[in-house]
Amino acid sequence: MWKFLPVALFLSLIGWVACGGGESRAPAIGEAYAGPANLSLRKDIPLQSPVVAAAKHGEQLEIVRRRRRFVLVRTARGVEGWTEDYLLLSADEITALQDVERRARQMPSQGAASTYEMLNVHTQPNRFSPSFLQIKKGEKVDVVAHVSAPRTAPPRKPLIPPRPKAAALVRKRPEPRIPLPPMPSPPSPPANWIELSKTPPEVQQQIDASHPAAQPVPQDDWSLVRNAAGESGWVLTRRLFMAIPDEVAQYAEGHRITSYFSLGDVRDGGEVKHEWLWTTIGGGDHQYDFDSFRIFTWSLRRHRYETAYIQRNVEGYFPVLVRPGGFSLCLASSGGGRVRRSYTFAANMVRASGQQPCEAAENVLGSPSTSGPGSRTPAAPVGNRSLYARLKAIARRWFRH
């Protein structure tokens, strides 16, 4: 009997391995990816439940079970834990985030910005989207784009595909042995049926009073930023401040600086002072990026910054481009559409040097689009405008000063 014991132990070991070590694993019902930089997985649904595992941003997870807004996920190491569904990203959302990061690497910087405290970077311009990165206090990032987005949760596709609906059984009614008589024709409406269908004025007033007009959806202003490592994401614009020197920023007059650029430098004694171009915008929600731009030069006689050029009441769009000896801006034209106006800057003098249709910029929220926040519409050609229209536009720009 003892000689058969090794064989029995070997067969038991094979059966134990085949059964997964004695532990049955529930099949996956979907897949997702960790959204935050560090996603904590709990042993149970309550928030005070102990953490059993953690997943890094972008790590693939298997969805095992779902209870309302909570999901049980399994890591690549086989550890299972609970988390909220809004902290997970689908495969499409991960692809879209990578696409935004790829686009952001190719966009010109509109100026460096920093923050006074730790700032969360989101996957989408929305507070409800996961935060996968943080900007430390005093860390500088490049601002590359801006959008105004509604302060509501964005619609999302379900992480778990819905079950296919079973085909309903249609029961056929038996044919009657004796055919039914034909249905009578319906009566015609009265001649004054339109007047009879109208709501009485006093009733309409009561309905209007009980249903107040819908309030507009509040908007949040978001900036797409890029850190030194090339990682990109969305942050609330009001939590950033542009890193232009205070001796220039003091002239913002309550407006928010949206971009700034150095156009050169001058030496005043032992100090080097830059000459600046900046764009600003007033309060409120705007789909454009700036409503004013201004040139600051350093006065060697007064030893202070002075305004060399300013233009207000414009609708400007990123990117602002700076080149040796000048710059160009994409502005809304009086005839509709947008034009890129070029300016030369030499000897503290600013001169308009031409314009051309704006290039079609890509939608920074995803694939190229022609509508929605962040979209850019190609400007209409302006070369065929009449002489009167061009003189009128020049006069309007002149009197804006």
C-alpha positions as a Markdown table, in Angstrom:
| # | Residue | x | y | z |
|---|---|---|---|---|
| 1 | Met | 0.0 | 0.0 | 0.0 |
| 2 | Trp | 2.8 | 2.4 | 0.9 |
| 3 | Lys | 4.4 | 2.0 | -2.6 |
| 4 | Phe | 1.3 | 3.7 | -4.2 |
| 5 | Leu | 1.5 | 6.7 | -1.8 |
| 6 | Pro | 4.0 | 8.8 | -4.0 |
| 7 | Val | 1.7 | 8.3 | -7.0 |
| 8 | Ala | -1.4 | 9.4 | -5.1 |
| 9 | Leu | 0.5 | 12.6 | -3.8 |
| 10 | Phe | 1.6 | 13.4 | -7.4 |
| 11 | Leu | -1.9 | 13.1 | -8.7 |
| 12 | Ser | -3.3 | 15.3 | -5.9 |
| 13 | Leu | -0.6 | 17.9 | -6.6 |
| 14 | Ile | -1.6 | 18.0 | -10.3 |
| 15 | Gly | -5.3 | 18.4 | -9.4 |
| 16 | Trp | -4.4 | 21.2 | -7.0 |
| 17 | Val | -2.5 | 23.1 | -9.7 |
| 18 | Ala | -5.2 | 22.5 | -12.3 |
| 19 | Cys | -7.8 | 24.0 | -9.9 |
| 20 | Gly | -5.7 | 27.2 | -9.5 |
| 21 | Gly | -4.2 | 26.3 | -6.1 |
| 22 | Gly | -7.6 | 25.6 | -4.6 |
| 23 | Glu | -8.8 | 29.2 | -5.2 |
| 24 | Ser | -11.5 | 29.9 | -7.9 |
| 25 | Arg | -11.3 | 33.2 | -9.6 |
| 26 | Ala | -14.4 | 35.0 | -10.9 |
| 27 | Pro | -14.3 | 35.7 | -14.7 |
| 28 | Ala | -13.6 | 39.3 | -15.8 |
| 29 | Ile | -16.7 | 41.2 | -17.1 |
| 30 | Gly | -14.7 | 44.1 | -18.5 |
| 31 | Glu | -11.4 | 46.0 | -18.5 |
| 32 | Ala | -10.4 | 49.5 | -17.4 |
| 33 | Tyr | -7.3 | 51.5 | -16.6 |
| 34 | Ala | -6.3 | 53.3 | -13.4 |
| 35 | Gly | -7.0 | 57.1 | -13.7 |
| 36 | Pro | -5.2 | 58.7 | -10.7 |
| 37 | Ala | -1.5 | 58.7 | -10.2 |
| 38 | Asn | -2.0 | 56.2 | -7.4 |
| 39 | Leu | -5.3 | 54.4 | -7.2 |
| 40 | Ser | -6.0 | 52.8 | -3.8 |
| 41 | Leu | -8.0 | 49.5 | -3.9 |
| 42 | Arg | -10.0 | 48.7 | -0.8 |
| 43 | Lys | -10.9 | 45.4 | 0.7 |
| 44 | Asp | -14.6 | 46.4 | 0.8 |
| 45 | Ile | -16.8 | 49.2 | -0.5 |
| 46 | Pro | -16.8 | 51.5 | 2.6 |
| 47 | Leu | -14.2 | 54.2 | 2.5 |
| 48 | Gln | -12.8 | 53.1 | 6.0 |
| 49 | Ser | -12.1 | 49.7 | 4.6 |
| 50 | Pro | -8.4 | 48.8 | 4.6 |
| 51 | Val | -6.3 | 49.2 | 1.4 |
| 52 | Val | -5.3 | 45.9 | -0.1 |
| 53 | Ala | -3.4 | 47.1 | -3.2 |
| 54 | Ala | -2.6 | 50.2 | -5.3 |
| 55 | Ala | -2.4 | 50.7 | -9.1 |
| 56 | Lys | -0.4 | 53.3 | -11.0 |
| 57 | His | -1.9 | 55.6 | -13.6 |
| 58 | Gly | -2.6 | 53.8 | -16.9 |
| 59 | Glu | -2.2 | 50.3 | -15.3 |
| 60 | Gln | -4.7 | 47.8 | -16.9 |
| 61 | Leu | -7.2 | 46.3 | -14.5 |
| 62 | Glu | -9.9 | 43.6 | -14.9 |
| 63 | Ile | -13.4 | 44.4 | -13.8 |
| 64 | Val | -14.8 | 41.5 | -11.8 |
| 65 | Arg | -18.0 | 42.9 | -10.2 |
| 66 | Arg | -20.1 | 46.0 | -10.0 |
| 67 | Arg | -22.3 | 47.5 | -7.4 |
| 68 | Arg | -23.9 | 50.8 | -8.5 |
| 69 | Arg | -21.0 | 53.2 | -8.7 |
| 70 | Phe | -18.4 | 50.9 | -7.1 |
| 71 | Val | -16.5 | 48.2 | -9.0 |
| 72 | Leu | -14.3 | 45.3 | -7.9 |
| 73 | Val | -11.2 | 45.2 | -10.0 |
| 74 | Arg | -8.3 | 42.8 | -10.2 |
| 75 | Thr | -4.7 | 43.8 | -10.8 |
| 76 | Ala | -2.1 | 42.0 | -13.0 |
| 77 | Arg | -0.8 | 40.4 | -9.7 |
| 78 | Gly | -4.2 | 38.9 | -9.0 |
| 79 | Val | -5.1 | 41.2 | -6.1 |
| 80 | Glu | -8.8 | 42.3 | -6.0 |
| 81 | Gly | -10.1 | 45.5 | -4.5 |
| 82 | Trp | -13.0 | 48.0 | -4.7 |
| 83 | Thr | -12.9 | 51.5 | -6.1 |
| 84 | Glu | -15.3 | 54.1 | -7.6 |
| 85 | Asp | -16.0 | 53.9 | -11.3 |
| 86 | Tyr | -15.2 | 57.5 | -12.0 |
| 87 | Leu | -11.6 | 56.8 | -11.0 |
| 88 | Leu | -11.2 | 54.4 | -13.9 |
| 89 | Leu | -10.6 | 55.1 | -17.6 |
| 90 | Ser | -11.8 | 53.1 | -20.6 |
| 91 | Ala | -9.5 | 52.1 | -23.4 |
| 92 | Asp | -10.9 | 55.0 | -25.5 |
| 93 | Glu | -10.3 | 57.5 | -22.8 |
| 94 | Ile | -6.7 | 56.4 | -22.4 |
| 95 | Thr | -6.1 | 56.7 | -26.1 |
| 96 | Ala | -7.7 | 60.2 | -26.2 |
| 97 | Leu | -5.4 | 61.3 | -23.3 |
| 98 | Gln | -2.3 | 60.0 | -25.1 |
| 99 | Asp | -3.5 | 61.8 | -28.2 |
| 100 | Val | -3.9 | 65.1 | -26.3 |
| 101 | Glu | -0.4 | 64.7 | -24.8 |
| 102 | Arg | 1.0 | 64.0 | -28.3 |
| 103 | Arg | -0.6 | 67.2 | -29.7 |
| 104 | Ala | 0.5 | 69.2 | -26.7 |
| 105 | Arg | 4.2 | 68.3 | -27.3 |
| 106 | Gln | 3.9 | 70.0 | -30.7 |
| 107 | Met | 2.1 | 73.2 | -29.6 |
| 108 | Pro | 4.2 | 76.3 | -29.0 |
| 109 | Ser | 4.3 | 77.5 | -25.4 |
| 110 | Gln | 2.2 | 80.6 | -24.6 |
| 111 | Gly | 4.3 | 81.4 | -21.5 |
| 112 | Ala | 5.4 | 79.7 | -18.3 |
| 113 | Ala | 3.1 | 79.5 | -15.3 |
| 114 | Ser | 3.3 | 78.4 | -11.7 |
| 115 | Thr | 1.1 | 77.8 | -8.7 |
| 116 | Tyr | 1.1 | 78.9 | -5.0 |
| 117 | Glu | 0.0 | 75.4 | -3.8 |
| 118 | Met | -0.2 | 71.8 | -4.9 |
| 119 | Leu | -2.4 | 71.6 | -8.1 |
| 120 | Asn | -4.1 | 68.6 | -9.5 |
| 121 | Val | -3.8 | 67.9 | -13.3 |
| 122 | His | -6.9 | 66.2 | -14.8 |
| 123 | Thr | -7.3 | 63.9 | -17.8 |
| 124 | Gln | -10.1 | 66.2 | -19.1 |
| 125 | Pro | -11.2 | 69.8 | -18.6 |
| 126 | Asn | -13.7 | 68.8 | -15.9 |
| 127 | Arg | -13.6 | 68.5 | -12.1 |
| 128 | Phe | -15.1 | 65.0 | -12.2 |
| 129 | Ser | -12.3 | 63.6 | -14.3 |
| 130 | Pro | -9.4 | 61.7 | -12.6 |
| 131 | Ser | -6.3 | 63.6 | -11.5 |
| 132 | Phe | -3.3 | 61.6 | -12.7 |
| 133 | Leu | -0.5 | 64.2 | -12.0 |
| 134 | Gln | 0.3 | 67.0 | -9.6 |
| 135 | Ile | 2.1 | 70.3 | -10.0 |
| 136 | Lys | 4.1 | 71.2 | -7.0 |
| 137 | Lys | 4.2 | 74.6 | -5.3 |
| 138 | Gly | 6.5 | 76.9 | -7.4 |
| 139 | Glu | 7.0 | 74.4 | -10.2 |
| 140 | Lys | 6.8 | 76.0 | -13.6 |
| 141 | Val | 4.8 | 74.5 | -16.5 |
| 142 | Asp | 4.1 | 75.7 | -20.1 |
| 143 | Val | 0.6 | 76.8 | -20.9 |
| 144 | Val | -0.2 | 75.7 | -24.5 |
| 145 | Ala | -4.0 | 75.9 | -24.8 |
| 146 | His | -7.2 | 77.1 | -23.1 |
| 147 | Val | -10.9 | 76.1 | -23.2 |
| 148 | Ser | -14.1 | 77.1 | -21.3 |
| 149 | Ala | -16.0 | 74.0 | -20.4 |
| 150 | Pro | -19.3 | 73.4 | -18.5 |
| 151 | Arg | -19.1 | 72.6 | -14.8 |
| 152 | Thr | -21.0 | 69.3 | -15.1 |
| 153 | Ala | -20.0 | 65.7 | -15.3 |
| 154 | Pro | -19.1 | 64.7 | -18.9 |
| 155 | Pro | -21.1 | 61.9 | -20.4 |
| 156 | Arg | -19.2 | 58.7 | -20.4 |
| 157 | Lys | -19.7 | 55.3 | -22.0 |
| 158 | Pro | -20.2 | 52.5 | -19.5 |
| 159 | Leu | -17.0 | 50.6 | -18.6 |
| 160 | Ile | -18.9 | 47.3 | -18.7 |
| 161 | Pro | -20.7 | 46.6 | -22.0 |
| 162 | Pro | -24.4 | 46.1 | -21.5 |
| 163 | Arg | -25.8 | 42.6 | -21.9 |
| 164 | Pro | -27.5 | 41.9 | -25.2 |
| 165 | Lys | -31.2 | 42.0 | -24.9 |
| 166 | Ala | -33.0 | 38.7 | -25.5 |
| 167 | Ala | -35.3 | 38.7 | -28.4 |
| 168 | Ala | -38.9 | 39.1 | -27.3 |
| 169 | Leu | -41.2 | 36.3 | -28.1 |
| 170 | Val | -44.1 | 37.5 | -30.3 |
| 171 | Arg | -47.2 | 35.4 | -30.0 |
| 172 | Lys | -49.4 | 35.4 | -33.0 |
| 173 | Arg | -53.1 | 35.7 | -32.4 |
| 174 | Pro | -55.2 | 33.1 | -34.0 |
| 175 | Glu | -57.1 | 34.2 | -37.1 |
| 176 | Pro | -60.8 | 34.5 | -36.4 |
| 177 | Arg | -63.0 | 32.0 | -38.1 |
| 178 | Ile | -65.5 | 34.7 | -39.1 |
| 179 | Pro | -63.9 | 37.9 | -40.5 |
| 180 | Leu | -64.6 | 41.1 | -38.5 |
| 181 | Pro | -66.6 | 43.9 | -40.0 |
| 182 | Pro | -64.6 | 46.9 | -41.3 |
| 183 | Met | -63.8 | 49.7 | -38.9 |
| 184 | Pro | -66.0 | 52.9 | -39.3 |
| 185 | Ser | -64.3 | 56.0 | -40.6 |
| 186 | Pro | -63.2 | 58.5 | -37.8 |
| 187 | Pro | -65.2 | 61.7 | -37.5 |
| 188 | Ser | -63.6 | 64.8 | -39.0 |
| 189 | Pro | -62.3 | 67.5 | -36.6 |
| 190 | Pro | -64.4 | 70.6 | -36.0 |
| 191 | Ala | -63.7 | 73.6 | -38.2 |
| 192 | Asn | -62.3 | 75.7 | -35.3 |
| 193 | Trp | -60.0 | 72.9 | -34.0 |
| 194 | Ile | -56.9 | 75.1 | -34.0 |
| 195 | Glu | -58.6 | 77.7 | -31.8 |
| 196 | Leu | -59.9 | 75.0 | -29.5 |
| 197 | Ser | -56.4 | 73.5 | -29.1 |
| 198 | Lys | -54.8 | 76.8 | -27.9 |
| 199 | Thr | -54.0 | 77.2 | -24.2 |
| 200 | Pro | -56.0 | 80.0 | -22.6 |
| 201 | Pro | -53.8 | 83.0 | -21.7 |
| 202 | Glu | -54.4 | 82.8 | -17.9 |
| 203 | Val | -53.5 | 79.1 | -17.9 |
| 204 | Gln | -50.4 | 79.8 | -19.9 |
| 205 | Gln | -49.3 | 82.5 | -17.4 |
| 206 | Gln | -49.7 | 80.0 | -14.6 |
| 207 | Ile | -47.6 | 77.4 | -16.5 |
| 208 | Asp | -44.9 | 79.9 | -17.2 |
| 209 | Ala | -44.8 | 81.0 | -13.6 |
| 210 | Ser | -44.4 | 77.4 | -12.3 |
| 211 | His | -41.6 | 76.7 | -14.8 |
| 212 | Pro | -38.9 | 79.4 | -14.5 |
| 213 | Ala | -36.5 | 79.9 | -17.4 |
| 214 | Ala | -33.6 | 77.5 | -17.3 |
| 215 | Gln | -30.4 | 78.9 | -15.8 |
| 216 | Pro | -27.3 | 78.9 | -17.9 |
| 217 | Val | -24.8 | 76.1 | -17.0 |
| 218 | Pro | -21.8 | 77.6 | -15.2 |
| 219 | Gln | -18.5 | 77.4 | -17.0 |
| 220 | Asp | -15.0 | 76.8 | -15.8 |
| 221 | Asp | -11.9 | 78.1 | -17.5 |
| 222 | Trp | -9.2 | 75.4 | -18.0 |
| 223 | Ser | -5.6 | 75.5 | -19.3 |
| 224 | Leu | -3.7 | 72.7 | -21.0 |
| 225 | Val | -0.3 | 72.6 | -19.4 |
| 226 | Arg | 3.0 | 70.7 | -20.2 |
| 227 | Asn | 5.6 | 70.0 | -17.6 |
| 228 | Ala | 9.4 | 69.6 | -18.0 |
| 229 | Ala | 9.0 | 65.8 | -18.6 |
| 230 | Gly | 6.6 | 66.4 | -21.5 |
| 231 | Glu | 3.5 | 65.2 | -19.6 |
| 232 | Ser | 0.3 | 67.2 | -20.3 |
| 233 | Gly | -3.1 | 67.6 | -18.7 |
| 234 | Trp | -5.8 | 70.1 | -17.7 |
| 235 | Val | -5.8 | 72.4 | -14.7 |
| 236 | Leu | -8.1 | 75.2 | -13.5 |
| 237 | Thr | -6.8 | 78.4 | -15.0 |
| 238 | Arg | -7.6 | 80.5 | -11.9 |
| 239 | Arg | -5.2 | 78.3 | -9.9 |
| 240 | Leu | -2.3 | 79.4 | -12.2 |
| 241 | Phe | -0.4 | 82.6 | -12.4 |
| 242 | Met | 1.8 | 83.5 | -15.4 |
| 243 | Ala | 5.5 | 83.9 | -14.4 |
| 244 | Ile | 6.0 | 87.3 | -16.0 |
| 245 | Pro | 8.0 | 89.7 | -13.7 |
| 246 | Asp | 5.9 | 91.7 | -11.2 |
| 247 | Glu | 7.2 | 95.0 | -12.4 |
| 248 | Val | 5.3 | 94.2 | -15.7 |
| 249 | Ala | 2.4 | 92.3 | -14.2 |
| 250 | Gln | 1.4 | 95.3 | -12.1 |
| 251 | Tyr | 0.0 | 96.9 | -15.3 |
| 252 | Ala | -2.6 | 94.2 | -15.9 |
| 253 | Glu | -5.4 | 96.5 | -14.6 |
| 254 | Gly | -7.4 | 93.7 | -13.1 |
| 255 | His | -7.3 | 91.6 | -16.3 |
| 256 | Arg | -5.9 | 88.1 | -16.4 |
| 257 | Ile | -2.6 | 87.6 | -18.4 |
| 258 | Thr | -3.2 | 84.7 | -20.7 |
| 259 | Ser | 0.2 | 84.6 | -22.5 |
| 260 | Tyr | 3.5 | 86.5 | -22.6 |
| 261 | Phe | 6.7 | 86.5 | -24.6 |
| 262 | Ser | 10.1 | 88.2 | -24.6 |
| 263 | Leu | 10.7 | 90.3 | -27.8 |
| 264 | Gly | 14.3 | 91.0 | -26.9 |
| 265 | Asp | 16.4 | 92.6 | -24.1 |
| 266 | Val | 18.2 | 95.8 | -23.3 |
| 267 | Arg | 21.0 | 96.5 | -20.9 |
| 268 | Asp | 20.5 | 99.3 | -18.3 |
| 269 | Gly | 23.7 | 99.6 | -16.3 |
| 270 | Gly | 24.3 | 96.3 | -14.7 |
| 271 | Glu | 20.8 | 95.0 | -15.3 |
| 272 | Val | 19.3 | 93.2 | -18.3 |
| 273 | Lys | 15.6 | 94.1 | -19.0 |
| 274 | His | 13.4 | 92.2 | -21.4 |
| 275 | Glu | 10.9 | 93.8 | -23.7 |
| 276 | Trp | 7.5 | 92.0 | -23.5 |
| 277 | Leu | 4.5 | 91.1 | -25.5 |
| 278 | Trp | 1.5 | 90.0 | -23.5 |
| 279 | Thr | -2.2 | 89.1 | -24.1 |
| 280 | Thr | -4.9 | 89.6 | -21.5 |
| 281 | Ile | -8.6 | 88.9 | -21.1 |
| 282 | Gly | -11.4 | 90.5 | -18.9 |
| 283 | Gly | -13.8 | 88.7 | -16.6 |
| 284 | Gly | -16.5 | 86.3 | -17.7 |
| 285 | Asp | -16.7 | 83.2 | -19.8 |
| 286 | His | -15.2 | 83.5 | -23.2 |
| 287 | Gln | -14.6 | 81.0 | -26.0 |
| 288 | Tyr | -11.7 | 83.1 | -27.3 |
| 289 | Asp | -8.3 | 83.3 | -25.6 |
| 290 | Phe | -7.6 | 87.1 | -25.2 |
| 291 | Asp | -9.3 | 90.4 | -25.9 |
| 292 | Ser | -6.2 | 92.7 | -25.7 |
| 293 | Phe | -2.5 | 92.6 | -26.4 |
| 294 | Arg | 0.2 | 95.1 | -25.4 |
| 295 | Ile | 4.0 | 95.7 | -25.9 |
| 296 | Phe | 6.2 | 96.9 | -23.0 |
| 297 | Thr | 9.6 | 98.5 | -23.6 |
| 298 | Trp | 12.2 | 99.5 | -21.1 |
| 299 | Ser | 12.9 | 103.2 | -20.9 |
| 300 | Leu | 16.6 | 103.9 | -20.4 |
| 301 | Arg | 15.9 | 107.5 | -19.5 |
| 302 | Arg | 13.2 | 106.8 | -16.9 |
| 303 | His | 14.4 | 103.4 | -15.9 |
| 304 | Arg | 10.9 | 101.8 | -16.0 |
| 305 | Tyr | 8.6 | 99.9 | -18.3 |
| 306 | Glu | 6.4 | 101.9 | -20.7 |
| 307 | Thr | 3.7 | 100.9 | -23.2 |
| 308 | Ala | 4.9 | 101.0 | -26.8 |
| 309 | Tyr | 1.7 | 99.6 | -28.3 |
| 310 | Ile | -1.7 | 98.4 | -27.1 |
| 311 | Gln | -4.8 | 97.2 | -28.9 |
| 312 | Arg | -8.0 | 96.4 | -27.1 |
| 313 | Asn | -11.5 | 95.0 | -28.0 |
| 314 | Val | -10.2 | 92.1 | -30.1 |
| 315 | Glu | -11.1 | 88.4 | -30.2 |
| 316 | Gly | -7.8 | 86.6 | -30.2 |
| 317 | Tyr | -7.0 | 82.9 | -30.4 |
| 318 | Phe | -3.9 | 80.8 | -29.5 |
| 319 | Pro | -1.3 | 80.3 | -30.6 |
| 320 | Val | 0.5 | 83.6 | -30.5 |
| 321 | Leu | 3.7 | 83.2 | -32.5 |
| 322 | Val | 7.0 | 85.1 | -32.0 |
| 323 | Arg | 9.8 | 85.3 | -34.5 |
| 324 | Pro | 13.0 | 87.3 | -34.8 |
| 325 | Gly | 12.0 | 90.9 | -35.3 |
| 326 | Gly | 8.2 | 90.5 | -34.8 |
| 327 | Phe | 5.2 | 88.5 | -33.9 |
| 328 | Ser | 1.8 | 87.4 | -35.2 |
| 329 | Leu | -1.7 | 86.9 | -33.7 |
| 330 | Cys | -4.8 | 85.1 | -34.9 |
| 331 | Leu | -7.7 | 87.6 | -34.6 |
| 332 | Ala | -11.3 | 87.7 | -35.5 |
| 333 | Ser | -11.8 | 89.9 | -38.6 |
| 334 | Ser | -14.6 | 92.4 | -39.1 |
| 335 | Gly | -15.9 | 90.5 | -42.1 |
| 336 | Gly | -16.2 | 87.2 | -40.3 |
| 337 | Gly | -13.6 | 84.5 | -39.9 |
| 338 | Arg | -10.1 | 84.9 | -38.5 |
| 339 | Val | -6.9 | 86.3 | -39.9 |
| 340 | Arg | -3.3 | 86.0 | -38.7 |
| 341 | Arg | -1.9 | 89.6 | -38.5 |
| 342 | Ser | 1.8 | 90.0 | -38.5 |
| 343 | Tyr | 3.7 | 92.9 | -36.8 |
| 344 | Thr | 7.3 | 94.0 | -36.9 |
| 345 | Phe | 9.1 | 95.2 | -33.7 |
| 346 | Ala | 12.3 | 97.3 | -34.1 |
| 347 | Ala | 13.7 | 100.3 | -32.3 |
| 348 | Asn | 10.7 | 100.2 | -29.8 |
| 349 | Met | 8.3 | 100.7 | -32.8 |
| 350 | Val | 5.5 | 98.4 | -33.7 |
| 351 | Arg | 4.3 | 98.3 | -37.3 |
| 352 | Ala | 1.7 | 96.0 | -39.0 |
| 353 | Ser | 3.4 | 94.0 | -41.7 |
| 354 | Gly | 0.5 | 92.0 | -43.3 |
| 355 | Gln | -2.1 | 89.4 | -42.7 |
| 356 | Gln | -3.2 | 86.1 | -44.0 |
| 357 | Pro | -5.9 | 83.5 | -43.2 |
| 358 | Cys | -5.4 | 81.8 | -39.8 |
| 359 | Glu | -4.2 | 78.2 | -40.0 |
| 360 | Ala | -6.8 | 75.7 | -38.9 |
| 361 | Ala | -5.8 | 74.6 | -35.4 |
| 362 | Glu | -6.7 | 71.2 | -34.0 |
| 363 | Asn | -9.2 | 70.5 | -31.3 |
| 364 | Val | -7.1 | 70.0 | -28.1 |
| 365 | Leu | -9.9 | 67.9 | -26.6 |
| 366 | Gly | -9.4 | 65.2 | -29.1 |
| 367 | Ser | -9.6 | 64.7 | -32.9 |
| 368 | Pro | -9.9 | 67.7 | -35.2 |
| 369 | Ser | -13.4 | 69.3 | -35.0 |
| 370 | Thr | -15.2 | 72.3 | -36.2 |
| 371 | Ser | -17.4 | 72.9 | -33.2 |
| 372 | Gly | -17.3 | 72.7 | -29.4 |
| 373 | Pro | -14.9 | 74.1 | -26.9 |
| 374 | Gly | -11.3 | 74.2 | -28.0 |
| 375 | Ser | -12.2 | 74.0 | -31.7 |
| 376 | Arg | -10.7 | 76.3 | -34.3 |
| 377 | Thr | -12.5 | 77.3 | -37.5 |
| 378 | Pro | -10.5 | 78.2 | -40.6 |
| 379 | Ala | -10.7 | 81.9 | -41.3 |
| 380 | Ala | -12.3 | 83.2 | -44.4 |
| 381 | Pro | -10.0 | 84.7 | -47.1 |
| 382 | Val | -9.6 | 88.5 | -46.8 |
| 383 | Gly | -7.7 | 89.3 | -50.0 |
| 384 | Asn | -10.9 | 90.0 | -51.9 |
| 385 | Arg | -12.3 | 92.7 | -49.7 |
| 386 | Ser | -13.1 | 96.1 | -51.3 |
| 387 | Leu | -11.0 | 99.2 | -50.7 |
| 388 | Tyr | -13.8 | 100.7 | -48.7 |
| 389 | Ala | -14.0 | 97.7 | -46.4 |
| 390 | Arg | -10.3 | 97.7 | -45.8 |
| 391 | Leu | -10.2 | 101.5 | -45.0 |
| 392 | Lys | -13.1 | 101.0 | -42.7 |
| 393 | Ala | -11.3 | 98.2 | -40.8 |
| 394 | Ile | -8.1 | 100.4 | -40.6 |
| 395 | Ala | -10.1 | 103.3 | -39.2 |
| 396 | Arg | -11.8 | 101.1 | -36.6 |
| 397 | Arg | -8.5 | 99.7 | -35.4 |
| 398 | Trp | -7.1 | 103.3 | -35.2 |
| 399 | Phe | -9.9 | 104.7 | -33.1 |
| 400 | Arg | -9.7 | 101.7 | -30.7 |
| 401 | His | -6.5 | 103.2 | -29.4 |
